[in-house]
Each structure stands twice: as C-alpha cells, then as structure tokens.
Amino acid sequence: MNLDISKAIAPKSDQINADDLISGPRTITVTGVKPVDDENRKVAINFAGDEGRPYKPCKSMLRVLARAWGLDPFQWVGKSMALFLDEKVRFGGAEVGGIRISHLSHIEKSITM
C-alpha cells in the first residue's frame, strides 16, 4: 500500500514557500502574473496547478526572470521555470531556506548573473 503524505505536510500559506520543495524541485508553467501589494513581494506568479497559491519571487529571483524573459511579466505566460529549495538562504542572519530558480525555458543562450 502506498501512502502519500504530501497534503499532510504541506505548509499553510497563501503562496508556495520553501517547505513546499522539501521533497524535491518542481517545474512550473506560468499562467498569469499580477502585482501584489506586499512590502516584501511585489509580484505573484500563478502557474498550472497552483491551487490558488502563487509563487511570489524574492527580489533576486525577480531580477533573474527580468534578465532572462524581459521586463514585461505578461510575456512570461506559457514559459516554465524549475524551482528548488536552497537551504542556505539567509533571512535576519539565520539560514531559513528559500526558493531559487535553477532552469528557465525560452532563453536563447546561457545567462550568468
């Protein structure tokens, strides 16, 4: 018998967060982008299967997306990215873990940042 505990360990949040990636990386395809009135997060990226919990990239990951896909986030729809848990991400001086992007679709050449 197989028992999937993914729903039991899912964090309660209005967005995906690092804990959602404990079991491994996840590739998402953008279905929409909207501004967010949040002091720390400015953009919410909806994706196929997000169950109403968008990806809200930190500023450094938003810069990666802008560099790779351009400054118009509405052009990101239909493109994919691989997200992973980086346990070394620090916040307030402590390692708390965070979401990082490892791969992007629709880029013509390697990008170094």
LINVEN-V551925 format. One line per field, one symbol per residue. phi: phi as a letter, one per 40 degrees, with the letter a starting at -180 (. if undefined). burial: + if it has 16 or more other C-alpha atoms within 10 Angstrom, else -. A space follows every 50 residues. Layout:
# LINVEN-V551925
phi=???
burial=???
This chain:
# LINVEN-V551925
phi=.cbccdccccccacacbdccbdcicabbbcbabacbcbdcbbbbbcadgc fgbccbccdcccccccccbhccccccdgcbabbacbcccbaggbcbgacb cbabcfbcacbbb
burial=--------------+++++++---+-+++++++---------+++++--+ --+++++----+-++--++---+--+--+++-++++----------++++ +--+---------
